Amino acid sequence: MFADATYIKGRVGGQVVSRAVVVATGVAMSGDREVLGCAVGDTEDEAFWTEFLRSLRSRGLSGVRLVVSDHHLGLKAAIAKVFIGAAWQRCRVHFMRNVLAKVSRANSEMVAAAIRTIFAQPDAGALAAQFGRITEMLEAQFPDLTSMLVAAREDLLAFTAFPQEHWRKVWSTNPLERLHREIKRCTDVVGVFPNDAAIDRLVTAVIVEQHDEWAVSERRYLSETSMARLRQIDPPALPARSRARKRLAS
């Protein structure tokens, strides 16, 4: 499951404020993608995320094995509460942005290139070894950055527990970012929404259209062969699916 939020302007109590629009998408055991749901609120705190995730589960979402998101403490805590046993993959793209904010512009390209070599390794063993080499290399000049890397290691490398063919598809929220860009493109035409219900209607229309495109696509997000390999690795309860497709918005 991929989860993230984008922000849209709306009126609340006569004032124009930023409204959080959270969207979740998933990949079923068939390898096909689907939109799981969306919600509109005034914050991204733990309570808001918990309510949203519980609404997905109450509508039939089960077997969630991995949740991919940025480093939002409220979301991470909500995942641990609602989807017990699911791993959390910290988006490597968001993490890189956080890392580069800690170094000077002159050093940013070198640091980024070094960290990217971690994810360019051919297998999990080589990836773990390269992670160690890079942290050792950076430690003397960038101790704070190195501490960030070490602390984030397990969450950054959660994808390695899955078939290698899946790695590039599940180590970031990039697939969901594209959907958010489409939401922003449509909502920017409106500018400021009169209320949350208006936001919800337009956003739901956008994600339903995307859901339908994925449903008729001839190409799976994850191949049938790689999903068969995943079945051999994981327990039968693995599939993440929603039985309530008719109601995409929470």
SULURVEN-V823167 format. One record per pair of residues at least 12 apart in sequence whose C-alpha atoms are under 8 Angstrom apart, sorted by sequence separation. I is the first residue (numbers start at 1). GAP is how many residues later the second one is. If there is no record, write none. Layout:
i/gap
I/GAP
I/GAP
//
This chain:
i/gap
7/12
8/12
24/12
25/12
67/12
76/12
100/12
118/12
159/12
7/13
8/13
23/13
24/13
39/13
117/13
118/13
6/14
7/14
23/14
24/14
38/14
135/14
5/15
6/15
23/15
135/15
156/15
187/15
5/16
6/16
22/16
23/16
96/16
118/16
187/16
5/17
21/17
22/17
4/18
5/18
21/18
22/18
3/19
4/19
21/19
37/19
64/19
67/19
69/19
71/19
115/19
3/20
4/20
20/20
21/20
36/20
65/20
66/20
67/20
68/20
69/20
70/20
71/20
114/20
183/20
186/20
3/21
19/21
20/21
65/21
66/21
67/21
68/21
69/21
70/21
2/22
3/22
19/22
20/22
64/22
65/22
66/22
67/22
68/22
69/22
1/23
2/23
19/23
20/23
66/23
68/23
71/23
183/23
1/24
2/24
18/24
19/24
20/24
70/24
71/24
182/24
183/24
1/25
49/25
50/25
53/25
57/25
70/25
1/26
49/26
53/26
46/27
47/27
46/28
50/28
54/28
179/28
45/29
46/29
49/29
50/29
53/29
44/30
45/30
44/31
46/31
47/31
50/31
179/31
46/32
50/32
124/36
5/39
103/39
208/40
123/41
103/42
102/43
204/44
204/45
99/46
99/49
200/49
169/53
166/56
166/60
165/61
1/63
163/63
1/64
3/64
92/64
1/65
2/65
3/65
4/65
90/65
91/65
1/66
2/66
3/66
4/66
89/66
90/66
163/66
1/67
2/67
88/67
89/67
163/67
89/68
90/68
162/68
89/69
88/70
89/70
87/71
94/78
92/79
93/79
91/80
92/80
93/80
89/81
90/81
91/81
89/82
90/82
91/82
89/83
68/102
68/103
69/103
70/103
68/104
69/104
68/105
25/151
24/152
41/155
40/156
40/159
40/160
39/161
38/166
4/169
3/170
2/171
4/172
35/172
3/173
35/173
65/173
2/174
6/174
63/174
64/174
65/174
35/175
63/175
64/175
65/175
8/176
16/176
35/176
63/176
64/176
34/177
62/177
63/177
33/178
62/178
63/178
8/179
61/179
62/179
34/180
61/180
62/180
11/181
33/181
34/181
60/181
61/181
9/182
10/182
11/182
12/182
32/182
33/182
60/182
61/182
9/183
10/183
11/183
12/183
32/183
59/183
60/183
8/184
9/184
10/184
11/184
59/184
60/184
10/185
11/185
59/185
10/186
56/186
33/187
32/188
33/188
10/189
31/189
32/189
30/190
31/190
32/190
31/191
31/192
31/193
27/194
30/194
56/194
27/195
55/195
31/196
30/197
29/198
52/198
36/206
29/209
36/209
29/210
37/210
38/210
39/210
28/211
29/211
37/211
38/211
39/211
28/212
36/212
37/212
38/212
27/213
28/213
35/213
37/213
26/214
27/214
26/215
1/239
//
